Amino acid sequence: MKVARTLLYAAVPVVALVLAGLIGAVVVLLTGGHPLEVLQVMLTYNLSSADSIAGVLSRMTPLILSGLAVALSFRAGLFNIGVEGQYLIAAFTASLAGIYLAGLPAVLHLPLTVLAGVAGGALWAWLPAELKVRRGVHEVISTIMLNFIATSLLLWLIGDVFRDPSQAGTTRVRMPEIAATARIPRIHGLAEALGIHLRPSVALDWFFPVALAMALVVYLLLWRTPLGFELRSVGLNPEAARAAGIPVPAVQRRALLLSGALAGLVGMSDLLGYFGYLDIDFPRGYGFTGIAVALLGANHPAGIVLASFLFAFLQRGGLGVQALADVPREVITVMEGVIILTMLITSAVAGRWLRRWERARILASQERGATGAGGTGSLAAGPQAGRPGEARPRSGGEAQAAAATGEEGHHAGA
């Protein structure tokens, strides 16, 4: 049964992707393109050279971290829809550390800047965590509202309070540049050592291996620590977890705080690696894409890494499709939405089918047990069963029926 369950859930994303691919092909045809040509362009644009592969890996970095942040809360039965706002606030707090701690050596400045981002994400997740634990406010409502608050707050802070004075009189609205000692170096040196030449414009930095390491850390946390056991137990059945002595509110608070801390890492590659400053056009959408990545990856770190590759492949390939295949880039956005829908539908169908299968298996097991009990009773009765004036031994099914109708009490009274 366990093997069948595993195979079923492993087949869900495969079926979802096949269905999404078929629907995507229809959409491409409706826009006047050819599906096979679009696929060929995407493969060539993304995988034809070391630079293109590095570009895909670079886009994977924030998606891995966002998917992990979402999955960590999902595993605890919580829907942290606020990763979007949490990583934006984290980008702001990290910018403050990167600007105002200038003068520290890089060995201290960079880690402190990243930690400031982690703290900012955790702080923004602390609000819905407390509302959930103390007032019972559903985390979906509070985190969605906090996304809007974070966006508006950031626009005010960047455009007014912390705006770069050197940009006064221009249309650029941004904070001052982050010190070089807080910047994340690119991975080109390692690539050269391995015999791989990357152009300077390729934005793959050392935060990509950090994202992979965080996937391993989340796996170990969830499946190799007592805290992870508590998180998963609360996610599976909070009432059973409470009966087992697990402090459910405390575990839910920790889950949201850890999810927010992970969300704080989402924008670090863009902020400290690519741009070097925070402006009002800082990349957005990673938090919502992370929900799709977590769903497609079945909330498992390994699946999230694979799902992030798919979404990075689609997002970067959309640029090539628009330029080379004369197909609107929005088709890729439609594909992402279709993947989410097909994943939700196939997951629901698989879950319903599995529940019916388990119910039928339990009923069949009960019937076999009842038949076995009845056969044993008849053999045990032996020659006594046919004597006149004595009650005939009953099968298991008859005994259950008699108990249900009160017949046993009647015979006992007789």
N, C-alpha and C positions, 0 to 999 in steps of 0.2 A: 504493500500500500504506500509506503514511504517513497519507494522508487517511482511508482506511478504518479504520485503527487508531484515529485520533483520534475519528472519529464513533462507533465502537464504545464506546470508553471514556466518551465524553460521554453515550451513551445509557444506560449502566449506572445512574447515580443516578436518571435519569428513570423507568426501569423499576422500580427499587427503590421509589421513592416511590409509583408507581401501585399496586404490589402491597401496600405497607404501608397505603395508603389503603383498599384493598378489605378487607384483613384488619381494619383499624381499624373500618370500617363494620359488619362482622359483630360485633365486640366490643361496639360501641355498641348494636346491636340486641339482643344477649344481655342487656345491662343494662337494657333497657326503654326506651331512648332512640331518637331518630330521627336518622340520620346527617346529613341535610341541615339539620336544626334545629341540631345541634351545630356544623356548619360555619358556619352563619349567625351563631350566637352568638359564635364565635371571631373571625370577621371583624369583627363589630360591636364587640366588646370590645377588639380590638387596633388597629383602623384607623379608627375612627369620629371621632376627634378628635386634635388635636395632642398632648394629654396622653397618650392611649393609645399613639400612635406613639412618643413619647419614652420611654414605659415599656418598649416592646419593644426600642428601641435601647439602653436602659440594661441590660437583661438580656443583650444581645448582647456587651457589653464583655468580661466574663470568659470567655465562650465563644470569642470570637475568639482571645484570648490563649492559652487552654488548647489550642485546636485547633492553633494555630501551634507551640506547644511540642511537642505530640505529633508533628506532621507533620515537624518539623525532624529529629527522631530517626528517624522512619520513613524519611525520604529517605536516611538513612545506613545503612539496614538494621537499625536498632536499635529495640526496642520499649520505650520509656520509659513504663511503666505507673505511674511514681511521681510524676506531675505533682501528684496529690492531696496527697501528703505534702510535696512541695517548696513548693507555694504556702502551705501551713499554716505551715511553718517560716519562710518568707519573711514572712508576716504577723507572726510573733513578732519577728523581727529588725527589721522596719520599725517595729513598735510601740516597741521599745527606743529606736530613733533618734528617733521622734516624741515620746517622753516625756522622755528624758534629754538631748536636745540643745535643749530649750526655751530660748529667749533669743536664738537665732540669727534673723536676718531671714528672712522667708518665701522670698526669692529663693535662699537657701542651704539653709534647713531642709527644704523640700519635696523638692528634688532629692536631698539626702543621705538622706532617709527612703526615697525610692523606690529609690535605689542600695543601701541597706541590705537592702531586700527582694530585689533582684536578687542580691545577694551571698549571702543566705540560701538562695535557691533553687538557685544554682549550687553552694553548699557541700553541700547535701543530695544533689545529683546527682553530686558528685565521688566520693562513696563507691561507688556502683555502677559508676561509670566506671573507678575503679582496680581494683575487683574483676573487672571484665570484661577489662581490658587485662592485668593482672598475673597473675590466677589463672584466667581463663577462665570465671568465674561468669556464668551467663546473666542478662542484665539484667532479664528478666521476674521471675525469682525474687527477686533482690535488691531491685528497686524495690517490688514488692508487700510484701515484709517491712518495708521502710523506711516504707511508708505506715502500717502498724500502729504502728511505733515512734514515728513523728512524732505521731500522734494521742495516744498514751499520754503521750509526753513533754510535749506541749502541755498536756494536762489537769493534769499535775503542776506545770508552771511557772506556769500561770495560776491554779490553785487554791491554790497554796502559796507559792512563792518570790516571785512578782511580783503577788500579789493586791492589789487596790486597798484600802488601809486604810480608806477612807471607806465601803466596803461591808461592813465587819465586822458581824456580827450579822444580816445580811440573807441572802436566798437567792440574791442576784446574785453570780456568780463571774466576775470580770473583772479586767483590768489597769486601771491609771489611764488617764484620758482622754489622748488625743494632743493636743499643743499646737495652737492654731489656726493657727500659722504653718506647720504641716506638713499641713494639710488641703487637699484638692483642691476648688477652687471649682466650682460648678455652671455650666452652660452657658446659664443663663436670660438673662444679659445679651446674649449674641450673638443668642439667639432673639428678644428684644425688638427688637434693632436690625434684624432681618429681618422684623419685623412679626408674629412668632409669640408668642402669650402662653401661657406655661406656668405652671401652679399651683406654688406653692412646695414642695408635697409631692412633685413629680416629681423623681426621683433621677438625672436625666441630668447627668453632670458632664463635665469636660474630658478624662477618661480614655477616653471613646469615640473622639474623633479620634486620641488616642494609639494606641489599638488598631488603627485603620485605618492609621495611619502605620507601625506595626510590621508589618502585613501587607505593605506596600510594601517595607519594609526586608528582610523575609525573602525576598521574591521577588528583589530585587536581589542578596541574598547568595547564593541558591541558583543563580541563572542568569546572574549578571553578574560573579562573582568567581572567582578560582582556588580559594579554599576551598570555594565551593559546588560547583564542578566535582569536586573531590576527594570531597566528601560524597556526591554523587550517584553517582560512579563506584564508591565503596566499597559503596554501597547496592545497585547493580545487580549487581556481581560483584566481591567482595573479592579473589579470586584473580587476576583479570585486572588489577585496580587495583594489587595488589602486584607483579605482573610488570612493570607500567608504571612502577614506581618510586615509587608513592604509599605513604607510611608509614601503613598501615592502622590499627595500634593508636593512633597519635597522632590520626588523623582521627576515630576512634571516640570517643576521650576528648573531643575538642573538640565533637563533636556532642552528647554527653550534657551537657557543661557549658553549651553554648549553649541547649540545651533546658531545662535547669534554670533558667538565667537568665531565659528567657522565662516559665517557670512562676512565677518570683518576682513577675511583674507581675499574675498572675491575680486575686489578692485585693485589689489596691491600691484599686480603685474602691469596694469595699464597706468596706474598713478606713478609708481616708483621705477618702472621699467621703460615704458614707451613715452608718456607725455612729460612727466617731471613736474607737473603742476595740476591744480584742480580748477576747472572752469565750469561754466554753466552748461557746456555741451559734453560733459564727461559721459562716457558710454553708459547707457541704461538698458534695461531689459534682461540682464543676466539672472536676476532673481526669478523672473517668471519662466525663462527658459530652463532654469534649474529644476523647476517643478516637473517639466516634461522629461528632463534627463533622469530625474529620480524615478519617475513612473516607468519609463522605458527600461531603466536599469534594475527594476524590481527592488529598489531601496537597498541594493547590495553594492558595496564599494567597487567590486570588479565589474559588475554590470553598469555602474555609473561611468566608469572610465570608458567602456565600450560605447555607451550611449552618447557620451560627450564627443567622442570621435565622429560619430554619425552626424550630430548636429553641427560640429565645426566643419565637417566635410560639406554639408548642405549650405551653411552660411557663406563659406569662402567660395564654394562652387557657384553660388548665385551671382557673384561678380563676373565670373567667366561666362556663365550662361547669358547674361545680359549683353556682354560685349561681343561674344563670338557666335552665339546661336540665335540672336535677335529674339530672345524670349524675355518677357518682363521679369525682373528680379523678384517681384511680389509672388511669383509662382512658388518660390522656395519658402516664403512665409506661409503660403497656403499649405505646402507640404508639411511644415512643422506642425501646424494646427491639425492636419489630418492624422498625423502620427499620434498625437495626443488622443484624439477621438477614437481611433481604432484601437489604441492601447486600452483605453477605458472600457470600450465595448467588449473586446476579447477577454479582458480580465473579469468583467462581470459575468460573461457567459461561462467562462471556465470555472469561476467560483460557484456558480449555481449548479453546473453539471457535477462538480466535485461533491457538493453537499448532497445532491440526489444519490450519487454513487455510494457515498458513505452511509446514507440512510438505508438504501437497499441492502448493502452489505450487513449492516447491523440487524435488520429484520430477518435476513436469511440465516444469520448466525443464531438468532433467537429461535427460529423455527427448527433448525437442526438440533439445537439443545433440547427443545421440547420433545421432538421425536425420539431423541436418544433416551431421554428420561422415561418416556412412555414405554419404550421397548424393554428397558431394564426392569421396570415395575412388573410387566407381564411375565417376564422370565422368572423373576423372584417369586411371583405368586405360585407358579408351577401348578401342581395338581389341586391346590386349594381353590383355584379360581372357579372351578365348576361345581363346587358343593352347594347344594340347595340351602337356602336360608342364610347364606353368608354374602356379604357385600363383595362384588367383584372389584379387584384392584383396578385403579384408573390410570389411564395414560396421563402424561404431563399436560396435554392440551385439555383433557377432560377435567383434570383437577383445577386448572386455571379457570375454566368456565364455571365449575361448581363454586369455586371461591367467589367468583364475581356475582353469582346469583344467590348465594347464601345456602346452597344445597348441602354443603358439608355440615353445616350446623344442624340441618334437619335430620341427616343420617345419624349424627352423633347423639341427638336427642332420642332417636328411635332405639 
